Structures are given as structure tokens and as C-alpha cells.
């Protein structure tokens, strides 16, 4: 709901502040007094295209600011996603600054784009002027409007459908991705199996095997020299000639005798004795090693072949045998994952088929419900059009079933109209604008009042070319609509003006140097004169005043009846 409008240096307005109330806000004034300028300023604040000639002559920029009270049904997540803080009183301040070269939009001080504010306006404002009409003319929202008006059970089916449709899209996307990789997976499976088989055939059980084989090969290659060296070492330690162990035995004997004179030497004797024993054991081991050492050409060849196999694996999957075995583990995991993907493809194919059946079932149920609701709506809006003196106008909600599923189902919904008898039905977006379209929008709005989320509706000169009887019908429609919506309406009809909850009079003044627009919120006495002037052209005429008083009393009774009906 628009609470306040502030304008500075815009068109003919140097500075103006105007407050609006809930319910029906009527704007009256002479033709050319500036009523549409005020509506235009609101439109610009909500992202309409701006031209530099809207800046008041002599000023360097124009400024418009709107204070808006949000409703509970407003989608606050749109604001939160743009980091716009929402105060406790749920109020937004939208401002627009226009210079010859730039335009700046802000919400609660945060800069926003035109696209962003235009996205918000569809939840806040609907304008029907002599030149433009928003929201209901746009075919893109006709399905949503129809769904919102349908019975509660329809909304439940729609929610179930959307869940299925979202799941179907996700499953199809995943299936497509997996199927696209099938050929690649076939090649990958073959390669993985080859790698796994190559490593497994090597039968590696010991990660130190390679080092052990290298050592074993070295022994076999140098067996004769090793035999000579180890036997020579044995002979030196324990041979027939004067060996190292013989010398140590002699030293031990002498130290044993010396210890008889000095007990301290007993410890040294023990050391020599232990060393002699150890050397004798070592000598025996050397003798056994030398005697058992043999050359084995076949064994050497087997070792060389094994080393060659391991060298190849290390080069491809190494650098160490530990890494080769790690890669074997990795290849097995990858193969298992691919095999799992094949199973998953089968599961997804079944899942997609099940979801297609469910989605189609819900889509058909939605389509039937929409067509029933469309018939009902078409009839109701047709009746409203007759009341608004448009008996030759035909209105029809078209529900066409398409082959392609969308997030809304199979259906393409569009509002069609034939403004005159004998003319074919055409899309609502293609009919001419003006008072006729405004009345049509009022008829539609009256029916959809409880199901849409837009709180503020603006009508500009909806009363063009209508009779007094139709004026009364329009006034009653406004009274009904104003129970759920804030309405701003420019009118020249006294019957409609009398129905106002807030009556704003707009006047253009001139002096020698400038033209200004002034506004005034009228009290009851001022309203009497203004309505009298609208009715007869004579604001102070007694009969006109009495007529205006009757219109006000009649409007008050009508509003009471509307509230309690």
C-alpha cells in the first residue's frame, strides 16, 4: 500500500508531498491539472522508462520517493536476497533520481536496478491508464491468476505436480549425463580391466620383493668371488696356520696367568674370551656360506625375468611397488563405480518412466480443473462487463493443451476478448488501451480481488464515455474492491468521486514566471463543492450542493451494504 509520495522538480511540480490511505483514493481536477503527472511519477518510481524532459525546467534533476507499507503476503525473500533490510513496520522507501544522463533507483537506501524494481512491482502495483496497462494484460501471468482463483484442491494438485515435474527434470538430467558417458565408460572399463589384470598377474605379495631380488641377483652374478672372499675370511679367523682365534687364545691364557697377580686383568680376559667365542661362530658361518654358495644359471634367469616384470609395473604405476598396489586398489574402485553407474542408469530409466506417468496424471488433472475454472471465470467476468456497460464485449479464458510439459503443466492459458459484436476473440494484450480497457481491468480485478497478491491498483479516467448508470456500477465495483485493495483513481464522474475514502483535489496554478501543481485532501464540506462542480460545473450552486450531498449519502449507504454483504 502506498502511504506517501514525495516529488521534487518533476514535470510541472517543483515540490509536492501527498499521502494516500487504504481503500478508495479519488483524484479529481480540471483536465490538464496534473493528475496524470502524479500517476506518472508513481509509475517512474516503479521502474517505468524515464526521459530527461520529465525534469522541471531550470532544475538539474528530478526526484521521486514512495513510502510503501508491505502486506503479509509479499514475498520478502526477494528483498532479503538483495540484502535489503526490512524494518519491523514492514515499510519500504523506493526513490528514483533522474538527471539528463543517468537514473538512480534505491530501496531503503540500497541501490537497485530497473529490472529488480520491475520484478517487485508485480507484487505491489497494477496500473491501468489511458496509455498503459500492466499485469493482467501480460499472458505470462494468466496461468498463475487462474491457478490462484481455483479451488484449494487445485493448488494441492499443482504443488504435487511441481514436485513431480522438478523430480522428473532432475532425473532426466542425471540420466542424460550418465548415458552420455556410456561409450566413454565402455572404453574406460576395458582399460581398467587391462590395468587390473596386468598388476594382478604379477602376484605381488611383498612390497620389498624388488630390493630382495636385486640383492639375490647380485649374489648369483658374483658367486665365485664371494666364495673366495668368504673362505679367505674363514681361514684368517680359524685356519690351520696361525689364525686370529689362535692368537686370541694365547692372549687369553697370558691374561689368566697375569690375573693371578692383579685381579683387575680378569675383566679384560673375559672380554678376550667372549670375542674369541664370537669370532669362532663367525668363522663357522663364513665356512658354511662359502661351502654352500653355488652358481645357478636357471635361477638367475628367473630372477632377471621377475625384475623385468616389476620394472615395467614400477615404470607404469610406480615409482615403488607400494604405489603399484595402491593404483591397483584405485583401479578396482573406479571399475566398481562404473558398474554402479550402469545399475543406476537402469534405476533412473525406471524412475523417469514412473515420474512421467505421475506427472502426466497430475497435468491432466490440472488441465481439467483449469478448464472448469476458466468456464466459471469467463462467465463471471462477462457478467461484470455487462454491468460496466460493455454488453457487446465478450471475454473468454482460453486453456489450450500442449504436448510439452512445463512447470505449470500441459496448459497454455490466455485471456481473450472481443470488444465488439461480430469481432473474433483476440488476446487481451492486443486490444487498444483507454477507458474501455480500464473498465475491463476493473471487471477482472473485481473477480480476482481475493486471489491475487497485488495490493495497490491505479485507474486513470476509467469513466471515459460512460453513462450515469454505469458510473454507479463502477462506483459500487470500486467500493467492493477497496475492501481488499488500495485504489487510486482519476475520475471526472461525481458518482465515482462520491465513493471515495480519501478525496484528493489537484489544481494547476500560474503566476508571471511559473506554473505549479497543488494538491489538497478534501474534508466533507470541500468534497460537497467539488462533487457539485463535477456534476454541474457550478461548485456553489445550491441545487448542485444538494445533489452532491445526496451522492455522498448514497455512497456511504452503498459502502455499508458492501461491508456487511
Secondary structure, 3 states (H helix, E strand, C coil): CEEEEEEEEECCEEEEEEECCCCEEEEECCCCCCHHHHHHHHHHHCCCCCCHHHECCCCCEEEEEEEEECCCCCCCHHHHCCCCCCCCCCEEEEEEEEECCCEEEEECCEEECHHHHHHHHCCCEEEECCCCECHHHCHHHHHHHHHHHCCHHHHHHHHHHHHHHHHHHHHHHHHHHHHHCHHHHHHHHHHHHHHHHHHHHHCCCCCCHHHHHHHHHHHHHCHHHHHHHHHHHHHHHHCCCCCHHHHHHHHHHHHHHHCCCCCCHHHHHHHHHHHHHHHHHHHHHHHHHHHHCCCCHHHHHHHHHHHHHHHHHHHHHCCCHHHHHHHHHHHHHHHHHHHHHHHHHHHHHHHHHHHHHHHHHHHHHHHHHHHHHHHHHHHHHHHHHHHCCCCCCEEEEEEEEEEEEECCEEEEEEEEEECCCCCCCEEHHHCCCCHHHHHHHHHHHHHHCCCCCCCEEEEECCCCCCCHHHHHHHHHHHHHHCCCCEEEEECCCHHHHHCCCEEEEEEEEECCCCEEEEEEECCHHHHHHHHHHHHHCCCCCHHHHHHHHHHHHHHHHHHHHHHHC
